[in-house]
């Protein structure tokens, strides 16, 4: 596939001019100086592409590409009319977090209710013998990978949205689904050679799977129409490393980091996502220049986030991506109190229909309309940034 290096994001969509938003996001990727509150991109994800906490996902959302495309496109159009943020819409072919694992044989369980997502039901590797039988999956035939490609093809043929990648669980998270987390971590000590081979296999499958998706989408390797809710002109891939908070820095450095670096190198730079406190891994991540984005959900741990921001400095872009909190004004005031330098900062939260994040990082029921919450997030964020910039200007 020819890598043109051109912008992949549409600069207009359904009459909306998106060019200023895309330029702002590109400046954030370059970690340019922030002189005005409006220089910091705020991309509020609502409606959310996933089903967790949804109130109005259609019953055939996971079985009809037309239904998924229509839901997302109509929701984004309503968002652009009602929310004063920097969101750039794209189609997310979403089928839960287990698509790559399903290609290796993991069984996916469909949700019992319409406000939850498909998920891996049980590990598919329970012994070294199971591991030895694994082979690279065929994206055209294996697991739920064909469903994703069918949705991409449908959206390309019948829709007007740019198209992004499906959920991309990284090698650590994928093997955690395939083996079970406790078993995988135990094998790191007892069967290290086998685990290295598993990581190599899953990393190769990950790379091939992304290349096939990009081929169907028609986007270059080093940019993306959308990665985890964010248009990404400065990175071609994202990978979720939520399980990194469960392992120590030494194990991560040995088993995971070389594979993450290889993935990011392949796609001209990448984003690493984790929820919670992954501070003990940041020195590892900063050693690889192709890791260009850290996408973190602080989950209300403001002191941890402050330490994370200090360590990252402005060497990579940090995307702040919690679920929307219950007390929007308190949360973002406290969060941005931890930031003195807004270079390379982007806010990209998810406003989930029926729930908000509680003070301890959990979820509680909510009734406020998502677009109202989204505009509250935008207002308090810009107010908080303005306050910090004004304080920095005072002698």
ABEGO torsion letter per residue (X at the ends): XBBAGBBABBABBGGBBAAAAAAAAAAAAAGBBBABAAABBBBBBOBBABABGBAABBAAAAABAAAAAAAAAAAAAAAAAABBBABBBBBBBBAEAAAAAAAAGBBBBBBABAABBBBBABBABABAAAAAABBBBBAAABEAAAAAAAAAAAAAAABABBBBBBBBBBAAAAAAAAAEAAAAAAAAAABAAAAAAAAAAAAAAAAAAAAAAAAAAGBBAABBABBGGBBBAABABBBBAAAAAABBAAAAAAAAAAAAAAAAAAAGEBBBBBBEBAAAAAAAAAABAABABBBBBAGGBAAAAAAAAAAAEAABBBBBBBBBBABAAAAAAAAAAABABABGBBBBBBBBAABBBBAAGBBBBBABBAAAAAAAAAAAAAAAAAAAAAAAABX
